[in-house]
Amino acid sequence: MRFEPTNVLMGKPYALACLLLAISFTPSSRAQVESRDVVIYGSTPAGIVAAIQLRELGHNVLLLEPSEHVGGMTTGGLGATDIGNKQVIGGMAREFYRRVLRYYESESAWRFQKRDDYKGAHQKPGETSQWTFEPRAAASIYRNWIETSKVELRLNTPLDRSRSVDKPSQRIVKIPLMDGKWIAADFFIDASYEGDLMAMAAVSYTIGREANAMYSETLNGVQFAQSKKHQFMPSVSPYRTATDPKSGLLPGISSEPQKPDGSMDSHVQAYCLRMTLTDSPENRIPFEKPEGYREEDYELLFRNFEAGLKQVPWHSIGMPNRKTDTNNNTGFSTDFIGMSDRWPEADDAERKDLYQQHLRYQQGLCWTLANHQRVPTAIRAEAAKWGLSRDEFMQHGGWSPQLYVREARRMIGAAVMNEQHCRGTLRVDDSVGMAAYTMDSHNVQRIVGADGFVQNEGDVQVGGFPPFSISYRSIIPKREQCTNLVVPVCLSASHIAYGSIRMEPVFMVLGQSAADAVHLAIKNQQAIQDVRYDELKTLLDSQGQVLSY
């Protein structure tokens, strides 16, 4: 699903259109207008790093966060850092992981476990960085870094997406907030997971999966052949009455006609809440049955056990202090398949509702695994050992307030990163950072397979290639659409290439590079597209960014 700006501004009536837009979008004289050098929307890791970097370069920066949560997924439960080859993480991103190691060198950081008893899954002897951490540790590191850098951070300040930005030509002048204020700036960085500011600025973007033919790919679009992992056991019926197709489909199973492999669609890979679980008795919150629990929502889980599944259907990696980063695993797990499609374009109220639906689903899943009689006894016993952590997300009962938005909007910029870049058959000459993870997509939909049994579709996990460079042109819009915006998170990439790029340390890398590009554009009074790459590369190199492998 592609979203292109209208062509009204591109034809002969351009000057008149600009005038009309200026009249339409100019705030009333009574509206409050603030002004900064740079406004950054979204306190994701990319947004935080960009703000700190711009402050260090002497700019007046405002970091806006639409919620009360700071740090995105890095403080939201994703403590088992996904990256692959860590050698390509440099600059401020590498500094973050050095600070993680220093945090855990303090004895006071170890409350429920001795430091020597923790064997970090990603930690190697002699490393100067640590890649596994608790959410509270990441939050503390970011908070201190923001405060010492004197970054102006404003929480609970969402954009007013019912209005348009003030953009009479190709430059954003002001952006509207829900509190009635307008914020003006010379440059803007959209560091949100959703790309809300990018969309409001009428920058082209896409949602869903492109057809393989669009960028000469093999792993994009509908993917039945690739979807071998995170599948159901054989012969699990999709019907309410297992032997009766006329009884209707169980919840979460799509009835839409299926397209052939490689076809485009508008579906979005599944989201979940990363869970910080613990088996420490003094810190454990037992799983509770959520209000409105419906047994039928977990019928597929029961049938999967009855078909032979013999493991707790989640994947846990050990974090310090007897905690975990727990993620999706097997055919029916924490991913709420089919419930992510509406998120990218949803308004704030609908996103709150979708978050609550994801929360209730996972609360019900955990309670079911630990308590329901149709779950095998050994599975129940294992699941019941675990619970939410009392000292994490304390205002939310141990549940992360950050939904894992793995993918939402993706900009269509001057350069589109795609599978060929990942595999190294295409290379860029304007690198602003590197990606080093497999081409990865979680399942996108749950359907009735050709054999009449339930099947998940969309999971892709293809690696075996070296790190690859990310183009500067993939984090900036096309010149004719906007000249003072950078988009380091919802960058220009195909669905499958984004699956390799979309890792939190890479977002930090791109956030720093975005800040440096903005700095040079301000310094030289340029459009963001006119920043000289040789000058940008010199600055990035001086800051320890890794641009090639």
C-alpha positions as CSV (number, residue, x, y, z in Angstrom):
1,M,0.0,0.0,0.0
2,R,1.7,3.2,-1.2
3,F,0.9,6.7,-0.1
4,E,2.0,9.5,-2.5
5,P,1.4,13.2,-2.0
6,T,-1.2,14.8,-4.2
7,N,0.0,16.5,-7.3
8,V,-1.8,19.8,-6.8
9,L,1.5,21.5,-5.9
10,M,3.4,20.1,-8.8
11,G,1.7,21.8,-11.7
12,K,1.3,25.3,-13.0
13,P,-0.8,26.7,-10.2
14,Y,2.1,26.1,-7.8
15,A,2.5,29.7,-6.5
16,L,-1.2,30.0,-5.9
17,A,-1.3,26.7,-4.1
18,C,1.6,27.7,-1.9
19,L,-0.3,30.9,-1.0
20,L,-3.5,28.9,-0.2
21,L,-1.6,26.5,1.9
22,A,0.1,29.3,3.8
23,I,-3.3,30.8,4.5
24,S,-4.9,27.4,5.5
25,F,-2.1,26.2,7.7
26,T,-1.0,29.4,9.5
27,P,-1.9,29.1,13.1
28,S,-4.1,31.9,14.5
29,S,-2.4,34.8,16.2
30,R,-3.6,33.5,19.5
31,A,-2.0,30.1,19.2
32,Q,1.2,29.5,21.1
33,V,4.2,29.1,18.9
34,E,7.6,28.0,20.1
35,S,10.8,27.9,18.1
36,R,13.9,25.7,18.2
37,D,16.8,24.9,15.8
38,V,15.7,21.3,15.6
39,V,12.6,19.4,16.7
40,I,12.8,15.6,17.1
41,Y,9.6,13.6,17.3
42,G,9.9,10.3,19.2
43,S,12.2,9.4,22.1
44,T,13.2,6.1,20.6
45,P,16.9,5.2,20.8
46,A,17.3,7.1,17.4
47,G,15.6,10.2,18.8
48,I,17.5,10.2,22.1
49,V,20.9,9.8,20.3
50,A,20.0,12.5,17.7
51,A,19.0,14.9,20.4
52,I,22.1,14.4,22.5
53,Q,24.4,14.7,19.4
54,L,22.7,17.9,18.3
55,R,23.1,19.4,21.8
56,E,26.8,18.5,21.8
57,L,27.1,20.3,18.5
58,G,25.6,23.4,20.0
59,H,22.0,23.4,18.8
60,N,18.8,24.3,20.5
61,V,16.9,21.0,20.4
62,L,13.4,19.9,21.6
63,L,12.8,16.2,21.9
64,L,9.0,15.4,21.8
65,E,7.7,12.1,23.1
66,P,3.9,11.4,22.5
67,S,3.7,9.1,25.5
68,E,5.3,8.9,29.0
69,H,7.7,6.2,28.0
70,V,11.2,7.1,27.0
71,G,13.6,4.8,25.1
72,G,11.3,2.8,22.9
73,M,12.0,-0.9,22.8
74,T,15.5,-0.6,24.3
75,T,13.8,0.4,27.6
76,G,10.7,-1.5,26.7
77,G,11.9,-5.1,27.3
78,L,14.2,-5.7,24.4
79,G,17.3,-6.3,26.5
80,A,18.7,-9.1,24.3
81,T,20.3,-6.9,21.7
82,D,19.6,-8.0,18.1
83,I,22.3,-7.1,15.7
84,G,24.4,-10.0,14.5
85,N,27.9,-8.6,13.9
86,K,28.5,-6.1,16.7
87,Q,31.8,-4.8,15.1
88,V,29.7,-2.5,12.9
89,I,28.1,-0.7,15.8
90,G,30.1,2.4,16.5
91,G,29.7,6.0,17.6
92,M,27.2,6.9,20.3
93,A,25.4,3.5,19.9
94,R,28.6,1.7,21.0
95,E,28.9,4.2,23.8
96,F,25.4,3.2,25.1
97,Y,26.6,-0.5,25.4
98,R,29.8,0.6,27.1
99,R,27.6,2.4,29.6
100,V,25.6,-0.8,30.1
101,L,28.8,-2.6,31.0
102,R,29.8,0.2,33.5
103,Y,26.3,0.1,35.0
104,Y,26.7,-3.6,35.8
105,E,30.2,-3.2,37.1
106,S,28.6,-1.6,40.2
107,E,27.7,-4.0,43.0
108,S,24.6,-2.0,43.6
109,A,23.2,-3.1,40.2
110,W,23.0,-6.7,41.4
111,R,19.9,-7.1,43.6
112,F,18.6,-10.6,42.9
113,Q,21.8,-12.3,41.7
114,K,25.5,-12.1,42.1
115,R,27.4,-10.7,39.2
116,D,29.6,-13.7,38.8
117,D,26.5,-16.0,38.6
118,Y,25.2,-14.2,35.5
119,K,26.3,-15.7,32.2
120,G,25.1,-13.2,29.7
121,A,24.2,-14.9,26.4
122,H,25.8,-12.1,24.4
123,Q,28.8,-11.3,26.6
124,K,32.3,-12.5,25.7
125,P,35.4,-12.2,27.9
126,G,37.4,-9.0,27.4
127,E,34.5,-7.1,25.8
128,T,34.3,-3.4,26.6
129,S,30.5,-3.4,26.0
130,Q,27.6,-5.4,27.3
131,W,24.7,-6.3,25.1
132,T,22.1,-7.7,27.6
133,F,20.4,-5.6,30.2
134,E,17.3,-4.9,32.2
135,P,14.8,-2.3,31.1
136,R,15.4,-0.3,34.3
137,A,19.1,-0.2,33.5
138,A,18.6,1.1,30.0
139,A,16.1,3.7,31.3
140,S,18.6,4.8,33.9
141,I,21.4,5.1,31.4
142,Y,19.3,7.1,28.9
143,R,17.9,9.3,31.7
144,N,21.3,10.3,33.0
145,W,22.6,10.8,29.5
146,I,19.7,13.1,28.6
147,E,20.1,15.1,31.8
148,T,23.9,15.6,31.6
149,S,23.6,16.6,27.9
150,K,20.9,19.1,28.9
151,V,18.4,17.8,26.3
152,E,15.0,19.4,26.5
153,L,12.6,16.4,26.7
154,R,8.9,16.9,26.7
155,L,6.6,13.9,27.5
156,N,3.0,13.3,26.6
157,T,3.1,15.7,23.7
158,P,1.6,13.9,20.7
159,L,1.2,15.5,17.3
160,D,-2.3,16.7,16.4
161,R,-2.7,14.4,13.5
162,S,-6.2,15.8,12.7
163,R,-4.4,18.9,11.4
164,S,-1.7,19.4,8.8
165,V,1.8,20.7,9.4
166,D,2.5,24.3,8.3
167,K,4.4,23.5,5.1
168,P,3.7,26.1,2.4
169,S,6.4,24.6,0.0
170,Q,9.0,21.9,0.5
171,R,10.0,23.0,4.0
172,I,8.1,22.3,7.2
173,V,7.6,25.6,9.1
174,K,5.6,24.4,12.2
175,I,4.0,21.3,13.5
176,P,0.8,21.2,15.6
177,L,0.6,19.4,19.0
178,M,-2.4,18.1,20.7
179,D,-2.0,20.6,23.5
180,G,-2.7,23.4,21.0
181,K,0.8,24.6,20.6
182,W,2.8,24.9,17.4
183,I,6.5,24.2,17.3
184,A,8.6,25.9,14.7
185,A,12.1,24.7,13.7
186,D,14.7,25.0,11.0
187,F,14.9,21.2,10.8
188,F,12.9,18.2,12.0
189,I,13.7,14.6,12.6
190,D,11.0,12.0,12.7
191,A,12.4,9.3,15.0
192,S,9.0,7.6,15.8
193,Y,8.4,3.9,15.0
194,E,5.3,4.9,13.1
195,G,6.5,7.8,10.9
196,D,3.6,10.1,12.0
197,L,5.5,13.4,11.3
198,M,6.7,12.1,8.0
199,A,3.1,11.3,6.9
200,M,1.8,14.6,8.1
201,A,4.5,16.3,6.0
202,A,3.1,14.6,2.8
203,V,6.2,12.5,2.3
204,S,5.6,9.3,0.2
205,Y,5.6,6.1,2.2
206,T,4.4,2.5,2.0
207,I,2.8,0.0,4.4
208,G,2.9,-3.8,4.0
209,R,4.9,-6.0,1.6
210,E,5.9,-5.0,-1.9
211,A,5.8,-7.6,-4.7
212,N,9.1,-9.3,-5.4
213,A,9.0,-7.8,-8.9
214,M,9.1,-4.2,-7.6
215,Y,12.8,-4.3,-6.5
216,S,13.9,-7.6,-8.1
217,E,13.7,-9.4,-4.8
218,T,12.9,-13.0,-3.8
219,L,11.8,-12.7,-0.1
220,N,9.2,-10.0,-0.3
221,G,5.5,-10.2,-0.7
222,V,3.4,-13.2,0.5
223,Q,5.7,-16.0,1.7
224,F,4.2,-19.4,2.2
225,A,7.3,-21.3,1.0
226,Q,9.6,-19.5,3.4
227,S,7.3,-19.8,6.4
228,K,8.7,-22.9,7.9
229,K,9.5,-21.7,11.4
230,H,7.0,-20.7,14.2
231,Q,4.4,-23.0,12.7
232,F,1.7,-25.2,14.2
233,M,2.1,-28.9,14.8
234,P,0.7,-30.9,11.9
235,S,-3.1,-31.4,11.6
236,V,-4.3,-28.5,13.9
237,S,-7.9,-27.7,12.8
238,P,-8.8,-24.0,12.3
239,Y,-12.5,-24.6,12.9
240,R,-14.6,-23.9,16.0
241,T,-15.8,-27.5,15.9
242,A,-12.6,-29.3,14.8
243,T,-14.3,-31.6,12.3
244,D,-16.9,-29.2,11.0
245,P,-15.8,-26.4,8.5
246,K,-19.3,-25.1,8.7
247,S,-18.9,-24.2,12.4
248,G,-16.7,-21.2,11.4
249,L,-13.1,-20.2,11.9
250,L,-11.5,-19.8,15.3
251,P,-10.5,-16.2,16.4
252,G,-7.5,-14.8,14.6
253,I,-7.8,-16.9,11.4
254,S,-8.2,-14.9,8.2
255,S,-10.8,-16.0,5.6
256,E,-9.6,-13.7,2.8
257,P,-8.5,-15.3,-0.5
258,Q,-4.8,-16.0,-0.5
259,K,-2.4,-14.6,-3.1
260,P,0.5,-16.5,-4.6
261,D,4.0,-16.2,-3.2
262,G,5.8,-13.0,-4.0
263,S,2.5,-11.0,-4.4
264,M,2.2,-7.6,-2.7
265,D,-0.2,-7.0,0.1
266,S,-0.9,-4.4,2.8
267,H,-0.5,-6.7,5.9
268,V,2.0,-5.8,8.6
269,Q,4.2,-8.3,10.5
270,A,2.9,-9.2,14.0
271,Y,3.6,-7.1,17.1
272,C,3.9,-8.2,20.7
273,L,5.0,-7.0,24.2
274,R,8.5,-8.1,25.1
275,M,8.1,-9.6,28.6
276,T,10.6,-9.1,31.4
277,L,10.0,-12.3,33.4
278,T,11.7,-13.5,36.6
279,D,11.8,-16.6,38.7
280,S,13.1,-14.7,41.8
281,P,10.4,-15.3,44.5
282,E,10.8,-11.9,46.1
283,N,10.5,-10.1,42.7
284,R,7.9,-12.2,40.9
285,I,4.3,-11.2,40.2
286,P,2.3,-14.3,39.4
287,F,0.3,-14.3,36.2
288,E,-3.3,-13.1,36.6
289,K,-6.3,-14.0,34.6
290,P,-7.3,-10.8,32.7
291,E,-10.8,-9.3,32.8
292,G,-12.8,-10.5,29.8
293,Y,-10.8,-13.7,29.4
294,R,-12.2,-15.9,26.6
295,E,-11.1,-19.5,26.5
296,E,-11.8,-19.7,22.8
297,D,-9.1,-17.2,22.1
298,Y,-6.6,-19.9,23.1
299,E,-8.2,-22.9,21.5
300,L,-5.5,-23.1,18.9
301,L,-2.9,-23.2,21.8
302,F,-4.7,-26.1,23.4
303,R,-4.9,-28.0,20.0
304,N,-1.2,-27.4,19.4
305,F,-0.4,-29.1,22.7
306,E,-2.8,-31.9,21.9
307,A,-1.0,-32.3,18.5
308,G,2.3,-32.9,20.2
309,L,3.9,-29.5,21.2
310,K,6.1,-30.2,24.2
311,Q,7.6,-26.9,25.2
312,V,6.5,-23.6,26.7
313,P,5.7,-21.5,23.6
314,W,8.0,-18.6,24.2
315,H,11.7,-17.8,23.8
316,S,13.5,-16.5,26.8
317,I,17.1,-15.1,27.0
318,G,18.6,-14.5,30.5
319,M,19.1,-10.9,31.6
320,P,20.8,-9.8,34.8
321,N,19.1,-10.3,38.2
322,R,17.3,-13.5,37.2
323,K,15.2,-11.8,34.6
324,T,14.5,-12.6,31.0
325,D,13.8,-10.9,27.7
326,T,10.9,-13.2,26.5
327,N,9.8,-13.2,23.0
328,N,7.6,-15.1,20.5
329,N,8.3,-18.8,19.7
330,T,6.3,-21.6,18.0
331,G,3.0,-21.4,16.1
332,F,0.9,-19.8,18.9
333,S,2.8,-17.5,21.2
334,T,3.2,-13.8,22.2
335,D,2.9,-12.4,18.6
336,F,-0.8,-11.3,18.2
337,I,-0.9,-12.3,14.5
338,G,-3.3,-10.3,12.4
339,M,-3.7,-7.4,14.8
340,S,-1.0,-5.1,13.6
341,D,-2.5,-4.0,10.2
342,R,-4.4,-1.1,11.6
343,W,-1.7,0.3,13.8
344,P,0.4,2.4,11.3
345,E,-2.5,4.6,10.2
346,A,-4.6,4.5,13.5
347,D,-5.3,7.6,15.5
348,D,-4.2,7.9,19.1
349,A,-7.4,6.5,20.5
350,E,-7.4,3.4,18.3
351,R,-3.7,2.8,19.1
352,K,-4.5,2.9,22.8
353,D,-7.2,0.3,22.2
354,L,-4.9,-1.9,20.0
355,Y,-2.3,-1.8,22.8
356,Q,-4.9,-2.9,25.3
357,Q,-6.0,-5.8,23.0
358,H,-2.3,-6.9,22.7
359,L,-1.9,-6.6,26.5
360,R,-5.1,-8.6,27.3
361,Y,-4.1,-11.3,24.7
362,Q,-0.6,-11.8,26.4
363,Q,-2.0,-11.6,29.9
364,G,-4.5,-14.3,28.9
365,L,-1.7,-16.4,27.2
366,C,0.5,-16.3,30.3
367,W,-2.3,-17.1,32.7
368,T,-3.4,-20.0,30.4
369,L,0.0,-21.5,30.2
370,A,0.5,-21.4,34.0
371,N,-3.0,-22.5,35.0
372,H,-5.3,-24.0,32.4
373,Q,-6.1,-27.7,32.8
374,R,-5.9,-28.3,29.0
375,V,-2.2,-27.3,29.1
376,P,0.1,-30.3,29.9
377,T,1.1,-30.5,33.5
378,A,4.8,-30.2,32.8
379,I,4.2,-27.0,30.8
380,R,2.1,-25.5,33.5
381,A,4.7,-26.2,36.1
382,E,7.4,-24.6,34.0
383,A,5.4,-21.5,33.1
384,A,4.2,-21.0,36.7
385,K,7.8,-20.7,37.9
386,W,7.9,-17.4,36.1
387,G,6.1,-14.1,36.6
388,L,6.4,-10.4,35.8
389,S,9.1,-8.4,37.6
390,R,8.0,-6.2,40.4
391,D,10.8,-3.7,39.9
392,E,10.1,-3.2,36.1
393,F,7.3,-1.0,34.6
394,M,6.0,-0.5,38.1
395,Q,3.2,1.8,37.0
396,H,2.0,-0.8,34.6
397,G,2.0,-3.9,36.8
398,G,5.2,-5.3,35.3
399,W,4.0,-5.0,31.7
400,S,5.9,-2.9,29.2
401,P,4.0,0.2,28.0
402,Q,5.8,0.0,24.7
403,L,4.3,-2.2,22.1
404,Y,6.9,-3.8,19.8
405,V,6.0,-2.0,16.6
406,R,8.4,-4.0,14.4
407,E,7.4,-2.2,11.3
408,A,4.8,0.5,10.3
409,R,5.2,3.1,7.6
410,R,8.3,3.1,5.5
411,M,9.4,6.1,3.6
412,I,9.8,6.0,-0.2
413,G,12.9,8.1,-0.6
414,A,15.5,8.8,-3.3
415,A,17.1,5.4,-2.5
416,V,15.2,2.4,-1.4
417,M,17.2,-0.2,0.5
418,N,16.2,-3.7,-0.7
419,E,17.2,-7.4,-0.7
420,Q,20.0,-6.8,-3.2
421,H,21.7,-4.4,-0.8
422,C,21.4,-6.9,2.0
423,R,23.0,-9.6,-0.1
424,G,25.7,-7.3,-1.3
425,T,24.8,-7.4,-5.0
426,L,24.0,-3.7,-4.8
427,R,26.2,-1.3,-2.8
428,V,25.8,2.3,-1.8
429,D,28.5,5.0,-1.9
430,D,26.9,7.3,0.8
431,S,26.9,5.1,3.9
432,V,25.6,6.5,7.2
433,G,25.8,3.2,9.1
434,M,25.6,-0.5,8.7
435,A,23.1,-3.3,9.3
436,A,24.1,-6.8,10.2
437,Y,21.1,-8.9,11.0
438,T,19.3,-11.6,9.0
439,M,16.5,-10.5,6.7
440,D,13.8,-11.2,9.3
441,S,10.0,-10.9,9.3
442,H,7.6,-12.3,11.9
443,N,4.4,-14.0,10.7
444,V,1.9,-11.7,9.0
445,Q,-1.3,-13.7,8.9
446,R,-2.9,-16.9,10.1
447,I,-4.9,-18.8,7.5
448,V,-6.4,-22.1,6.5
449,G,-3.7,-23.9,4.6
450,A,-4.2,-25.9,1.4
451,D,-4.4,-29.1,3.4
452,G,-7.3,-27.7,5.5
453,F,-5.3,-27.1,8.6
454,V,-4.2,-23.9,10.3
455,Q,-1.0,-22.2,9.0
456,N,0.9,-19.1,9.8
457,E,2.3,-17.1,6.8
458,G,5.0,-14.5,6.5
459,D,7.9,-15.7,8.7
460,V,11.2,-15.2,6.9
461,Q,14.6,-15.7,8.5
462,V,17.4,-15.6,5.9
463,G,21.0,-14.7,6.7
464,G,24.4,-15.8,5.6
465,F,25.5,-12.4,4.2
466,P,28.0,-9.9,5.6
467,P,27.1,-6.5,7.1
468,F,26.0,-3.9,4.5
469,S,25.9,-0.1,4.3
470,I,22.8,2.0,4.6
471,S,22.5,4.9,2.1
472,Y,22.2,8.5,3.3
473,R,19.5,8.9,0.6
474,S,17.3,6.3,2.4
475,I,16.9,8.5,5.5
476,I,15.9,11.7,3.7
477,P,12.8,12.4,1.6
478,K,12.8,13.2,-2.1
479,R,13.7,16.8,-2.6
480,E,10.4,17.8,-4.2
481,Q,8.6,16.5,-1.1
482,C,10.5,18.0,1.9
483,T,13.9,19.6,2.3
484,N,14.2,19.9,6.1
485,L,13.2,16.5,7.4
486,V,15.2,13.3,8.2
487,V,13.7,9.9,9.0
488,P,16.2,7.5,10.6
489,V,13.6,4.9,11.8
490,C,10.9,4.7,9.2
491,L,13.5,4.9,6.6
492,S,13.2,4.1,2.9
493,A,13.5,0.3,2.6
494,S,11.5,-2.6,1.2
495,H,9.7,-4.8,3.7
496,I,12.3,-7.5,3.7
497,A,15.3,-5.2,3.8
498,Y,13.7,-3.3,6.6
499,G,13.6,-6.6,8.5
500,S,17.4,-6.6,8.5
501,I,17.8,-2.9,9.3
502,R,15.2,-2.5,12.0
503,M,17.4,-3.2,15.0
504,E,17.7,-0.8,18.0
505,P,21.5,-0.3,17.8
506,V,21.1,0.5,14.1
507,F,18.4,3.0,14.9
508,M,20.9,4.7,17.3
509,V,23.6,4.7,14.6
510,L,21.2,6.3,12.1
511,G,20.0,8.8,14.7
512,Q,23.5,10.1,15.2
513,S,24.1,10.3,11.4
514,A,20.7,12.1,11.0
515,A,21.8,14.6,13.7
516,D,25.2,15.2,11.9
517,A,23.5,15.8,8.6
518,V,21.1,18.3,10.2
519,H,24.0,20.0,11.8
520,L,25.8,20.4,8.5
521,A,22.6,21.6,6.7
522,I,22.1,24.3,9.4
523,K,25.8,25.3,9.3
524,N,25.9,25.6,5.6
525,Q,22.3,26.9,5.2
526,Q,21.4,24.0,2.9
527,A,18.5,21.7,2.1
528,I,19.1,18.3,3.7
529,Q,19.5,16.9,0.2
530,D,22.4,19.3,-0.5
531,V,24.6,18.2,2.4
532,R,27.9,17.1,0.8
533,Y,28.5,13.5,1.6
534,D,32.3,13.9,1.8
535,E,31.8,16.5,4.6
536,L,29.2,14.2,6.3
537,K,31.5,11.2,6.1
538,T,34.4,13.2,7.6
539,L,32.3,14.1,10.6
540,L,30.9,10.6,11.0
541,D,34.4,9.1,10.8
542,S,35.6,11.5,13.5
543,Q,32.9,10.3,15.8
544,G,33.7,6.6,15.4
545,Q,30.8,5.6,13.2
546,V,31.4,2.4,11.2
547,L,30.5,3.0,7.6
548,S,32.0,0.0,5.8
549,Y,33.0,-3.5,6.6
